């Protein structure tokens, strides 16, 4: 008699998993980056050239080990960001495909295996981060406040107190993170277990898979939930971004069609270069200067050349008009945009001489460019997004042989 598996239950479990993930906040690298420098600063304040000062040497060794642990944790938090994006993005695609196949009671075994592989990779990343969080929390407890203060240079005692308070903030952040990491591990592991069961049954020669309209309904719900949790995940990974908005006193009247106050963010990067400004839609002029609203042009591609720095931007519109700003070096990256798709978020990485060397764009259709460029060499990051009730309508900045600075243009919705 054939082994039968009904996917109604599995599809229902899929909805439960992503609903649970929606209610959890995974720790973000941005929450750690500002305070982790405190460990190195504290090291400078407890310096000693006396080889006989065993206690001070012990404190310094503990701080050095803590710094090493935080370096490892930083990489793990970045991996959560990268693997998390892949996890949600790929599952939206695969579960959408699963939903289409289930309408005809058809199944593609490799689909479940791919979901299993991506889920396992994300689980391993979360689980490793959880282990490191617990390890560091235990280690911080071994660093005694009174001992550190007693060995701090008397000229810098207030600075020592401040830097130690930042280490305590790191500890508080890790304690908040552990329950979410634990429950996220459990949720993803449960999903992996369900996929294991499906794959095992499918691989049997004598097996039969059945589903109903409920399976299709569940999978539609799952896709919507994945989209929601993906966007929430992206937003929660950038909790320390600065609001960089300033009012631009210019008013624009575009061909008599619209009157809007235009705002610009502060420029991220170096000022004083040749300027550029681009809008995400153009208003074509036809029939002697009359604007035809039925045929607006839209930005269909941003071509980003990146090497050591962001070398150039090329903006291409749907009417084949394009403008390039910057030099001719770097590796080519394309961000293709659909009609109605807008940039809603940008992160800029600054490197040597306050010049942008990396970036990431996100859109209103859950698309991301990924982190492009030399983020490893960056010393500062800025997030640009419009305030509530406003929408990004363009980019501005400066350029020479490479892009010197980047900002956003925005207006009321």
C-alpha positions in Angstrom: 0.0 0.0 0.0 1.5 3.4 -0.9 2.7 5.8 1.8 0.5 8.9 1.6 1.4 12.4 2.8 -1.1 15.2 2.9 0.5 18.6 2.5 -2.3 20.5 4.2 -0.6 20.1 7.6 2.9 20.9 6.2 1.6 24.1 4.5 -0.1 25.1 7.8 3.1 24.6 9.7 4.9 26.8 7.1 2.6 29.6 7.9 3.2 29.1 11.7 7.0 29.2 11.2 7.0 32.5 9.4 4.4 34.0 11.7 6.6 33.1 14.6 9.7 34.6 12.9 7.7 37.8 12.3 7.2 38.2 16.0 11.0 37.8 16.8 13.8 40.4 16.4 17.1 38.9 15.4 20.1 40.9 16.8 21.6 43.5 14.3 25.2 44.3 13.7 24.3 48.0 13.9 23.4 47.6 17.6 26.9 46.4 18.4 29.1 48.5 16.2 29.0 51.8 18.1 29.8 50.4 21.6 32.3 47.7 20.8 35.1 50.3 20.3 34.8 50.8 24.1 36.9 47.6 24.7 39.9 49.0 22.8 39.6 52.4 24.4 39.5 50.8 27.8 42.7 48.9 26.9 44.5 52.2 26.3 43.5 53.5 29.7 44.9 50.5 31.6 48.2 50.4 29.8 51.2 49.3 31.8 54.9 49.0 30.9 55.5 47.3 34.3 55.9 43.5 33.6 55.5 42.8 37.4 52.0 44.3 37.5 50.2 40.9 37.1 46.7 42.2 37.9 46.8 44.9 35.3 48.3 42.4 32.8 45.3 40.0 33.6 42.8 42.8 33.0 44.4 43.6 29.7 44.4 40.0 28.6 40.7 39.7 29.4 39.9 42.8 27.4 41.9 41.5 24.5 40.1 38.2 24.6 36.7 40.1 24.8 37.7 42.1 21.7 38.5 38.9 19.8 35.1 37.4 20.8 33.4 40.6 19.6 35.2 40.4 16.3 33.9 36.9 15.7 30.4 37.9 16.8 30.4 40.9 14.4 31.1 38.5 11.5 28.3 36.2 12.7 25.8 39.2 12.9 26.8 40.2 9.4 26.2 36.6 8.3 22.7 36.7 9.9 22.0 39.8 7.7 23.3 38.1 4.5 21.8 34.6 5.1 18.6 36.1 6.5 18.0 38.0 3.3 18.6 34.9 1.2 16.4 32.8 3.5 13.4 35.0 3.1 14.0 35.9 -0.5 14.4 32.3 -1.7 11.5 31.0 0.3 9.2 33.6 -1.2 10.2 32.3 -4.6 10.0 28.6 -3.8 6.8 28.7 -1.8 5.2 30.8 -4.6 6.2 28.0 -7.0 5.0 25.3 -4.5 1.6 27.1 -4.4 1.3 27.1 -8.3 2.2 23.4 -8.5 -0.2 22.4 -5.7 -3.1 23.7 -7.7 -2.6 20.7 -10.0 -1.5 18.3 -7.3 2.0 18.4 -8.9 5.3 18.5 -6.9 8.9 19.0 -7.8 11.1 17.1 -5.2 14.1 19.3 -5.7 12.1 22.3 -4.6 11.8 21.0 -1.0 15.5 20.0 -1.0 16.5 23.6 -1.9 14.3 25.0 0.9 15.8 22.5 3.3 19.4 23.5 2.3 18.7 27.2 2.7 16.9 26.7 6.0 19.8 24.6 7.3 22.3 27.3 6.4 20.2 30.0 8.1 19.7 27.8 11.2 23.5 27.1 11.5 24.2 30.8 11.3 21.6 31.7 14.1 22.7 28.8 16.2 26.4 29.7 16.0 25.6 33.3 16.9 23.6 32.2 19.9 26.6 30.1 21.1 28.8 33.2 20.8 26.3 35.5 22.5 26.2 33.1 25.5 30.0 32.8 25.6 30.6 36.6 25.5 27.9 37.2 28.2 29.7 34.8 30.5 33.1 36.3 29.7 31.9 39.9 30.4 30.8 38.8 33.9 34.5 37.8 34.6 35.6 41.4 34.0 35.3 43.1 37.4 34.4 46.8 37.5 36.3 47.7 40.7 39.5 46.0 39.5 39.4 47.8 36.1 38.8 51.2 37.8 41.7 50.5 40.3 44.1 49.9 37.4 42.9 52.7 35.2 45.2 55.7 34.6 44.0 58.3 37.2 44.1 61.0 34.5 41.4 59.1 32.6 39.2 57.7 35.4 36.0 59.4 34.0 36.7 58.0 30.5 37.2 54.6 32.0 33.8 54.7 33.7 32.2 55.8 30.5 33.8 53.1 28.4 32.9 50.4 31.0 29.3 51.5 30.9 29.4 50.9 27.1 30.6 47.4 27.7 27.7 46.9 30.1 25.4 48.1 27.2 26.9 45.4 25.0 26.1 42.9 27.7 22.5 44.1 28.0 22.1 43.9 24.2 23.3 40.3 24.2 21.0 39.3 27.0 18.1 40.8 25.0 19.2 38.9 21.9 19.6 35.4 23.4 15.8 34.5 23.8 15.1 35.7 20.2 18.0 33.7 18.9 16.8 30.6 20.8 13.2 30.8 19.6 14.4 31.6 16.0 16.5 28.5 16.1 13.5 26.4 17.3 11.2 27.8 14.6 13.6 27.2 11.7 14.5 23.8 13.1 10.8 22.8 13.2 10.5 23.9 9.5 13.6 21.8 8.6 12.0 18.8 10.4 8.8 19.1 8.3 10.8 19.4 5.1 12.8 16.3 6.2 9.6 14.4 6.5 8.4 15.5 3.0 11.7 14.7 1.3 11.8 11.2 3.0 8.3 10.3 1.8 8.9 11.7 -1.7 12.1 9.6 -2.1 10.2 6.4 -1.4 9.2 4.5 -4.5 5.8 3.7 -3.3 4.5 7.1 -2.1 1.6 9.4 -2.9 1.3 13.1 -2.2 -2.1 14.7 -1.8 -3.3 18.3 -1.1 -6.5 20.3 -1.1 -7.7 23.8 -1.6 -6.5 24.4 1.9 -2.9 23.8 0.9 -3.2 26.5 -1.8 -4.8 28.9 0.7 -2.1 28.2 3.3 0.7 28.7 0.8 -0.7 32.1 -0.3 -0.9 33.2 3.3 2.7 32.0 3.8 4.0 34.0 0.8 2.4 37.2 2.2 3.8 36.4 5.7 7.3 35.9 4.2 7.1 39.3 2.5 6.1 41.0 5.7 8.7 39.3 7.9 11.4 40.0 5.2 10.7 43.7 5.3 10.6 43.7 9.1 13.9 41.8 9.2 15.6 44.4 6.8 14.3 47.3 8.9 15.2 45.8 12.3 18.8 45.1 11.0 19.4 48.9 10.9 18.2 50.2 14.3 20.9 52.8 14.8 20.6 54.8 11.6 20.6 58.6 11.8 17.8 60.8 10.5 19.7 63.1 8.1 16.9 65.4 6.9 17.2 69.1 6.2 14.8 71.4 4.5 15.7 72.7 1.0 14.1 76.1 0.5 13.7 75.5 -3.2 10.2 75.0 -4.6 9.8 73.2 -7.9 7.0 73.7 -10.5 7.4 71.0 -13.1 5.9 72.3 -16.4 3.0 73.7 -14.5 1.7 70.3 -13.5 2.6 70.0 -9.9 3.8 72.3 -7.1 5.8 70.5 -4.4 8.3 71.4 -1.7 11.4 69.5 -2.3 13.6 68.2 0.5 17.1 66.9 0.6 19.0 64.9 3.1 22.4 65.9 4.3 25.2 64.8 1.9 26.9 61.7 3.0 30.6 62.0 2.0 32.8 64.8 0.7 31.4 68.1 -0.5 33.0 70.5 -3.0 32.9 68.2 -6.1 31.0 68.7 -9.3 27.3 68.1 -8.5 24.7 65.8 -9.9 21.0 65.5 -9.3 18.6 62.9 -10.8 14.9 62.2 -10.3 13.3 58.7 -10.5 10.7 59.8 -13.1 10.9 62.2 -16.1 8.0 64.2 -17.5 8.2 64.1 -21.3 7.5 67.2 -23.4 5.3 66.6 -26.5 3.2 68.6 -28.9 4.8 72.0 -28.4 5.5 71.7 -24.8 2.4 70.1 -23.4 2.9 67.4 -20.7 1.2 64.1 -21.5 0.5 62.3 -18.1 -0.4 59.1 -19.8 3.2 58.4 -20.8 5.5 59.3 -17.9 9.0 57.7 -18.1 10.4 55.8 -15.2 13.9 54.9 -14.0 14.5 51.3 -15.1 18.1 50.7 -14.1 20.8 52.1 -11.8 24.2 51.0 -13.0 26.8 51.2 -10.2 30.5 50.8 -11.0 32.5 50.0 -7.8 36.2 49.4 -7.2 38.1 50.8 -4.3 35.4 53.6 -4.2 32.0 54.0 -5.9 33.4 55.0 -9.3 30.2 56.0 -11.1 26.4 56.0 -11.3 24.6 55.6 -14.6 20.8 56.3 -14.5 18.8 54.7 -17.4 15.1 55.6 -18.0 12.4 53.7 -19.9 12.7 56.0 -22.9 16.4 54.9 -23.3 17.7 58.2 -22.0 20.7 57.8 -19.7 23.1 60.0 -17.7 26.4 58.9 -16.2 28.3 60.6 -13.3 31.8 59.7 -12.3 34.7 57.7 -13.8 35.2 54.6 -15.9 36.7 52.1 -13.5 35.3 49.5 -11.2 33.1 46.4 -11.4 29.7 46.8 -13.0 26.6 46.1 -10.9 23.0 46.7 -12.2 19.9 47.3 -10.1 17.0 46.8 -12.5 13.7 48.5 -11.5 10.1 47.8 -12.6 7.6 50.5 -13.4 6.4 51.8 -10.0 9.4 50.5 -8.2 11.2 53.1 -6.1 14.3 53.3 -3.9 13.0 53.5 -0.3 16.3 53.0 1.6 20.0 53.4 1.1 23.0 52.7 3.3 26.3 54.4 2.5 29.7 53.2 3.6 32.4 55.8 4.0 36.1 55.1 3.7 39.4 57.0 3.4 39.1 60.8 3.0 35.3 60.6 3.8 34.6 59.1 0.3 31.8 56.6 -0.3 33.3 53.1 -0.9 30.2 50.9 -0.6 26.4 51.1 -0.6 23.2 49.1 -0.5 19.8 50.1 -2.0 16.4 48.6 -1.2 13.1 49.2 -3.0 9.4 49.2 -2.3 9.1 45.8 -3.9 11.4 44.0 -1.4 14.3 44.1 -3.8 17.9 44.8 -2.6 21.1 45.5 -4.4 23.0 43.6 -1.8 26.0 45.2 -0.1 28.2 46.5 -2.9 31.7 47.7 -2.6 34.4 47.8 0.0 32.4 47.8 3.3 35.3 46.0 5.1 37.4 49.2 4.9 34.6 51.5 6.0 34.9 53.4 9.2 31.4 55.0 9.1 27.9 54.1 7.8 24.8 56.2 7.2 21.3 55.1 6.4 19.2 57.4 4.2 15.4 57.1 4.1 12.5 59.5 3.9 10.5 60.4 7.0 7.0 59.0 7.5 4.6 60.6 5.0 7.3 61.2 2.5 8.8 59.3 -0.5 12.3 59.3 -2.0 12.0 60.9 -5.5 15.7 61.0 -6.5 19.4 61.1 -5.6 21.9 63.9 -5.6 25.6 64.2 -4.8 29.0 65.0 -6.2 31.5 63.3 -8.4 35.0 63.6 -9.9 36.9 60.4 -10.9 34.6 58.7 -8.5 31.4 59.6 -6.5 32.3 62.0 -3.7 29.0 62.1 -1.8 25.5 60.8 -1.9 22.1 62.2 -0.6 18.4 61.6 -1.2 15.7 63.9 -2.6 12.2 63.4 -1.2 8.8 65.0 -1.0 5.4 64.5 0.5 3.4 61.5 -0.7 
